[in-house]
Amino acid sequence: MVEGRLNEIWVYLAASPLLWLTATLTCYLIALRLYRLAGSTPLLNPVMVAIALLIGLLWLTDTPYRTYFDGA
């Protein structure tokens, strides 16, 4: 039941620009959380960490930057 619903959500997001916008915001929120947990150290600047997470995500999913850029 849950798996079917997740599949529907994935199909919807993959067909729309919302996928990469959602990924960008999620990466930033994760980076912000890490930054705050680390005591706001400049070494974990949320923007830089979010960029690194997005690069990793694009690499893992073999998504061209142009596709990401069009969606985000």
Secondary structure as UniProt FT lines:
FT   HELIX           2..14
FT   HELIX           18..37
FT   TURN            38..39
FT   HELIX           42..44
FT   HELIX           46..61
FT   HELIX           65..71
//
